Amino acid sequence: MRNPDRIFAFCEYFAATWEAYCPDLRFWQFVLVVAGYMDSNFKNDPFYAEEKDWEKALDRMTAYYESKS
């Protein structure tokens, strides 16, 4: 069984990134934007991605937005 403590840590990171970089987007819009930053093996079906994969995608997205400012 996966550690349930991972849920809040991931959700806090997800929410903080959403608020900082794309606060005007709706939830699902933001999910799709982040999914676009995933490794190519998950782009077709991010359903199978783990939290660490989503975190990497959030990091890539953050790096992109930081490079533009």
N, CA, C and O atoms as CSV, one atom per row, in Angstrom:
chain,resi,resn,atom,element,x,y,z
A,1,MET,N,N,0.840,-1.189,0.000
A,1,MET,CA,C,0.000,0.000,0.000
A,1,MET,C,C,0.881,1.246,0.000
A,1,MET,O,O,1.899,1.310,0.689
A,2,ARG,N,N,0.476,2.206,-0.767
A,2,ARG,CA,C,1.220,3.464,-0.815
A,2,ARG,C,C,1.012,4.245,0.484
A,2,ARG,O,O,-0.012,4.125,1.157
A,3,ASN,N,N,2.016,5.039,0.801
A,3,ASN,CA,C,1.961,5.848,2.007
A,3,ASN,C,C,0.923,6.963,1.825
A,3,ASN,O,O,1.073,7.791,0.927
A,4,PRO,N,N,-0.112,7.001,2.650
A,4,PRO,CA,C,-1.129,8.044,2.491
A,4,PRO,C,C,-0.613,9.451,2.803
A,4,PRO,O,O,-1.240,10.434,2.408
A,5,ASP,N,N,0.508,9.562,3.498
A,5,ASP,CA,C,1.069,10.882,3.809
A,5,ASP,C,C,1.512,11.627,2.556
A,5,ASP,O,O,1.656,12.849,2.583
A,6,ARG,N,N,1.728,10.907,1.461
A,6,ARG,CA,C,2.176,11.533,0.223
A,6,ARG,C,C,1.102,12.446,-0.359
A,6,ARG,O,O,1.422,13.379,-1.095
A,7,ILE,N,N,-0.157,12.195,-0.044
A,7,ILE,CA,C,-1.277,12.890,-0.682
A,7,ILE,C,C,-1.242,14.384,-0.379
A,7,ILE,O,O,-1.282,15.198,-1.301
A,8,PHE,N,N,-1.168,14.751,0.877
A,8,PHE,CA,C,-1.201,16.175,1.227
A,8,PHE,C,C,0.047,16.901,0.765
A,8,PHE,O,O,-0.027,18.055,0.342
A,9,ALA,N,N,1.194,16.238,0.841
A,9,ALA,CA,C,2.430,16.874,0.375
A,9,ALA,C,C,2.332,17.185,-1.116
A,9,ALA,O,O,2.696,18.277,-1.554
A,10,PHE,N,N,1.842,16.226,-1.887
A,10,PHE,CA,C,1.700,16.455,-3.322
A,10,PHE,C,C,0.654,17.529,-3.610
A,10,PHE,O,O,0.887,18.416,-4.431
A,11,CYS,N,N,-0.485,17.455,-2.949
A,11,CYS,CA,C,-1.557,18.430,-3.188
A,11,CYS,C,C,-1.122,19.842,-2.833
A,11,CYS,O,O,-1.486,20.792,-3.526
A,12,GLU,N,N,-0.354,19.995,-1.771
A,12,GLU,CA,C,0.148,21.313,-1.395
A,12,GLU,C,C,1.096,21.854,-2.460
A,12,GLU,O,O,1.029,23.031,-2.813
A,13,TYR,N,N,1.975,20.999,-2.969
A,13,TYR,CA,C,2.911,21.415,-4.016
A,13,TYR,C,C,2.159,21.779,-5.293
A,13,TYR,O,O,2.452,22.792,-5.929
A,14,PHE,N,N,1.193,20.948,-5.660
A,14,PHE,CA,C,0.370,21.187,-6.844
A,14,PHE,C,C,-0.362,22.520,-6.716
A,14,PHE,O,O,-0.348,23.331,-7.642
A,15,ALA,N,N,-1.000,22.746,-5.567
A,15,ALA,CA,C,-1.773,23.971,-5.353
A,15,ALA,C,C,-0.874,25.204,-5.349
A,15,ALA,O,O,-1.237,26.236,-5.915
A,16,ALA,N,N,0.288,25.107,-4.719
A,16,ALA,CA,C,1.201,26.251,-4.669
A,16,ALA,C,C,1.698,26.621,-6.066
A,16,ALA,O,O,1.820,27.801,-6.395
A,17,THR,N,N,1.979,25.616,-6.875
A,17,THR,CA,C,2.429,25.869,-8.240
A,17,THR,C,C,1.307,26.473,-9.073
A,17,THR,O,O,1.527,27.418,-9.831
A,18,TRP,N,N,0.123,25.935,-8.931
A,18,TRP,CA,C,-1.054,26.443,-9.649
A,18,TRP,C,C,-1.287,27.917,-9.298
A,18,TRP,O,O,-1.477,28.758,-10.177
A,19,GLU,N,N,-1.268,28.205,-8.007
A,19,GLU,CA,C,-1.516,29.568,-7.545
A,19,GLU,C,C,-0.439,30.539,-8.035
A,19,GLU,O,O,-0.743,31.673,-8.406
A,20,ALA,N,N,0.811,30.093,-8.035
A,20,ALA,CA,C,1.922,30.977,-8.386
A,20,ALA,C,C,2.017,31.257,-9.884
A,20,ALA,O,O,2.386,32.363,-10.280
A,21,TYR,N,N,1.691,30.274,-10.719
A,21,TYR,CA,C,1.961,30.416,-12.146
A,21,TYR,C,C,0.725,30.474,-13.044
A,21,TYR,O,O,0.776,31.077,-14.115
A,22,CYS,N,N,-0.356,29.874,-12.637
A,22,CYS,CA,C,-1.540,29.821,-13.520
A,22,CYS,C,C,-2.844,29.992,-12.745
A,22,CYS,O,O,-3.757,29.184,-12.919
A,23,PRO,N,N,-2.965,31.006,-11.902
A,23,PRO,CA,C,-4.154,31.108,-11.060
A,23,PRO,C,C,-5.456,31.346,-11.837
A,23,PRO,O,O,-6.545,31.122,-11.309
A,24,ASP,N,N,-5.341,31.797,-13.080
A,24,ASP,CA,C,-6.551,32.039,-13.863
A,24,ASP,C,C,-7.121,30.777,-14.498
A,24,ASP,O,O,-8.249,30.789,-14.991
A,25,LEU,N,N,-6.365,29.701,-14.491
A,25,LEU,CA,C,-6.847,28.465,-15.100
A,25,LEU,C,C,-7.786,27.710,-14.163
A,25,LEU,O,O,-7.646,27.751,-12.941
A,26,ARG,N,N,-8.737,27.029,-14.770
A,26,ARG,CA,C,-9.589,26.122,-13.998
A,26,ARG,C,C,-8.770,24.880,-13.665
A,26,ARG,O,O,-7.708,24.653,-14.243
A,27,PHE,N,N,-9.273,24.081,-12.728
A,27,PHE,CA,C,-8.523,22.909,-12.265
A,27,PHE,C,C,-8.101,22.003,-13.425
A,27,PHE,O,O,-6.918,21.701,-13.580
A,28,TRP,N,N,-9.053,21.579,-14.224
A,28,TRP,CA,C,-8.723,20.606,-15.273
A,28,TRP,C,C,-7.829,21.235,-16.341
A,28,TRP,O,O,-7.001,20.543,-16.934
A,29,GLN,N,N,-7.981,22.509,-16.591
A,29,GLN,CA,C,-7.078,23.190,-17.520
A,29,GLN,C,C,-5.646,23.106,-17.007
A,29,GLN,O,O,-4.718,22.836,-17.768
A,30,PHE,N,N,-5.478,23.340,-15.710
A,30,PHE,CA,C,-4.131,23.281,-15.140
A,30,PHE,C,C,-3.579,21.862,-15.192
A,30,PHE,O,O,-2.402,21.669,-15.497
A,31,VAL,N,N,-4.406,20.879,-14.902
A,31,VAL,CA,C,-3.962,19.482,-14.974
A,31,VAL,C,C,-3.444,19.173,-16.382
A,31,VAL,O,O,-2.398,18.542,-16.535
A,32,LEU,N,N,-4.167,19.612,-17.397
A,32,LEU,CA,C,-3.752,19.331,-18.771
A,32,LEU,C,C,-2.475,20.075,-19.146
A,32,LEU,O,O,-1.648,19.548,-19.890
A,33,VAL,N,N,-2.308,21.289,-18.638
A,33,VAL,CA,C,-1.064,22.024,-18.889
A,33,VAL,C,C,0.105,21.261,-18.271
A,33,VAL,O,O,1.130,21.064,-18.925
A,34,VAL,N,N,-0.038,20.838,-17.037
A,34,VAL,CA,C,1.035,20.104,-16.362
A,34,VAL,C,C,1.309,18.788,-17.080
A,34,VAL,O,O,2.468,18.405,-17.240
A,35,ALA,N,N,0.269,18.094,-17.513
A,35,ALA,CA,C,0.451,16.828,-18.226
A,35,ALA,C,C,1.287,17.030,-19.486
A,35,ALA,O,O,2.012,16.125,-19.901
A,36,GLY,N,N,1.193,18.194,-20.089
A,36,GLY,CA,C,1.995,18.487,-21.267
A,36,GLY,C,C,3.484,18.555,-20.982
A,36,GLY,O,O,4.291,18.462,-21.907
A,37,TYR,N,N,3.865,18.716,-19.732
A,37,TYR,CA,C,5.270,18.770,-19.349
A,37,TYR,C,C,5.787,17.419,-18.871
A,37,TYR,O,O,6.920,17.328,-18.396
A,38,MET,N,N,4.986,16.380,-18.985
A,38,MET,CA,C,5.423,15.047,-18.554
A,38,MET,C,C,6.368,14.438,-19.569
A,38,MET,O,O,6.421,14.856,-20.726
A,39,ASP,N,N,7.116,13.439,-19.115
A,39,ASP,CA,C,7.952,12.671,-20.027
A,39,ASP,C,C,7.065,12.079,-21.115
A,39,ASP,O,O,5.876,11.845,-20.898
A,40,SER,N,N,7.634,11.844,-22.258
A,40,SER,CA,C,6.844,11.382,-23.401
A,40,SER,C,C,6.134,10.056,-23.135
A,40,SER,O,O,5.092,9.799,-23.739
A,41,ASN,N,N,6.658,9.211,-22.256
A,41,ASN,CA,C,5.999,7.929,-22.013
A,41,ASN,C,C,4.688,8.076,-21.242
A,41,ASN,O,O,3.913,7.122,-21.173
A,42,PHE,N,N,4.422,9.247,-20.662
A,42,PHE,CA,C,3.157,9.454,-19.952
A,42,PHE,C,C,2.218,10.401,-20.691
A,42,PHE,O,O,1.053,10.517,-20.312
A,43,LYS,N,N,2.686,11.076,-21.728
A,43,LYS,CA,C,1.833,12.055,-22.400
A,43,LYS,C,C,0.573,11.434,-22.976
A,43,LYS,O,O,-0.480,12.071,-23.003
A,44,ASN,N,N,0.674,10.200,-23.434
A,44,ASN,CA,C,-0.502,9.563,-24.011
A,44,ASN,C,C,-1.506,9.135,-22.956
A,44,ASN,O,O,-2.707,9.093,-23.223
A,45,ASP,N,N,-1.029,8.819,-21.766
A,45,ASP,CA,C,-1.937,8.400,-20.706
A,45,ASP,C,C,-1.349,8.702,-19.336
A,45,ASP,O,O,-0.754,7.824,-18.711
A,46,PRO,N,N,-1.510,9.942,-18.859
A,46,PRO,CA,C,-0.958,10.306,-17.549
A,46,PRO,C,C,-1.664,9.608,-16.388
A,46,PRO,O,O,-1.273,9.782,-15.234
A,47,PHE,N,N,-2.698,8.821,-16.682
A,47,PHE,CA,C,-3.397,8.068,-15.649
A,47,PHE,C,C,-2.444,7.184,-14.860
A,47,PHE,O,O,-2.650,6.969,-13.666
A,48,TYR,N,N,-1.408,6.671,-15.504
A,48,TYR,CA,C,-0.489,5.738,-14.867
A,48,TYR,C,C,0.705,6.418,-14.199
A,48,TYR,O,O,1.544,5.741,-13.606
A,49,ALA,N,N,0.790,7.718,-14.285
A,49,ALA,CA,C,1.914,8.436,-13.688
A,49,ALA,C,C,1.786,8.469,-12.163
A,49,ALA,O,O,0.689,8.599,-11.618
A,50,GLU,N,N,2.912,8.351,-11.502
A,50,GLU,CA,C,2.966,8.451,-10.044
A,50,GLU,C,C,3.122,9.922,-9.658
A,50,GLU,O,O,3.364,10.774,-10.513
A,51,GLU,N,N,2.982,10.208,-8.379
A,51,GLU,CA,C,3.124,11.583,-7.907
A,51,GLU,C,C,4.488,12.159,-8.278
A,51,GLU,O,O,4.587,13.332,-8.638
A,52,LYS,N,N,5.540,11.344,-8.192
A,52,LYS,CA,C,6.877,11.843,-8.524
A,52,LYS,C,C,6.958,12.271,-9.988
A,52,LYS,O,O,7.693,13.201,-10.321
A,53,ASP,N,N,6.211,11.602,-10.862
A,53,ASP,CA,C,6.179,11.989,-12.268
A,53,ASP,C,C,5.458,13.318,-12.451
A,53,ASP,O,O,5.885,14.157,-13.245
A,54,TRP,N,N,4.366,13.510,-11.718
A,54,TRP,CA,C,3.647,14.792,-11.766
A,54,TRP,C,C,4.521,15.905,-11.191
A,54,TRP,O,O,4.517,17.025,-11.702
A,55,GLU,N,N,5.272,15.597,-10.124
A,55,GLU,CA,C,6.157,16.600,-9.535
A,55,GLU,C,C,7.246,17.020,-10.516
A,55,GLU,O,O,7.579,18.202,-10.602
A,56,LYS,N,N,7.808,16.058,-11.259
A,56,LYS,CA,C,8.802,16.394,-12.282
A,56,LYS,C,C,8.184,17.307,-13.338
A,56,LYS,O,O,8.812,18.268,-13.782
A,57,ALA,N,N,6.958,17.002,-13.733
A,57,ALA,CA,C,6.279,17.835,-14.720
A,57,ALA,C,C,6.034,19.237,-14.171
A,57,ALA,O,O,6.197,20.221,-14.893
A,58,LEU,N,N,5.646,19.337,-12.910
A,58,LEU,CA,C,5.463,20.650,-12.279
A,58,LEU,C,C,6.788,21.411,-12.253
A,58,LEU,O,O,6.820,22.618,-12.493
A,59,ASP,N,N,7.870,20.708,-11.964
A,59,ASP,CA,C,9.192,21.339,-11.947
A,59,ASP,C,C,9.570,21.855,-13.333
A,59,ASP,O,O,10.101,22.957,-13.464
A,60,ARG,N,N,9.297,21.062,-14.365
A,60,ARG,CA,C,9.589,21.492,-15.741
A,60,ARG,C,C,8.767,22.725,-16.106
A,60,ARG,O,O,9.276,23.670,-16.708
A,61,MET,N,N,7.496,22.700,-15.737
A,61,MET,CA,C,6.622,23.823,-16.036
A,61,MET,C,C,7.112,25.075,-15.306
A,61,MET,O,O,7.163,26.159,-15.887
A,62,THR,N,N,7.467,24.920,-14.046
A,62,THR,CA,C,7.972,26.034,-13.253
A,62,THR,C,C,9.238,26.606,-13.891
A,62,THR,O,O,9.381,27.823,-14.001
A,63,ALA,N,N,10.153,25.737,-14.308
A,63,ALA,CA,C,11.392,26.199,-14.941
A,63,ALA,C,C,11.085,26.976,-16.218
A,63,ALA,O,O,11.726,27.988,-16.502
A,64,TYR,N,N,10.110,26.506,-16.983
A,64,TYR,CA,C,9.735,27.216,-18.206
A,64,TYR,C,C,9.199,28.609,-17.882
A,64,TYR,O,O,9.627,29.593,-18.485
A,65,TYR,N,N,8.277,28.696,-16.945
A,65,TYR,CA,C,7.687,29.995,-16.590
A,65,TYR,C,C,8.744,30.924,-15.994
A,65,TYR,O,O,8.724,32.126,-16.256
A,66,GLU,N,N,9.659,30.385,-15.202
A,66,GLU,CA,C,10.717,31.210,-14.618
A,66,GLU,C,C,11.648,31.754,-15.702
A,66,GLU,O,O,12.130,32.882,-15.604
A,67,SER,N,N,11.895,30.955,-16.727
A,67,SER,CA,C,12.791,31.405,-17.801
A,67,SER,C,C,12.160,32.518,-18.641
A,67,SER,O,O,12.869,33.267,-19.313
A,68,LYS,N,N,10.838,32.624,-18.604
A,68,LYS,CA,C,10.127,33.634,-19.390
A,68,LYS,C,C,9.955,34.951,-18.640
A,68,LYS,O,O,9.567,35.963,-19.225
A,69,SER,N,N,10.245,34.930,-17.344
A,69,SER,CA,C,10.026,36.181,-16.569
A,69,SER,C,C,11.307,36.940,-16.323
A,69,SER,O,O,11.287,37.998,-15.694
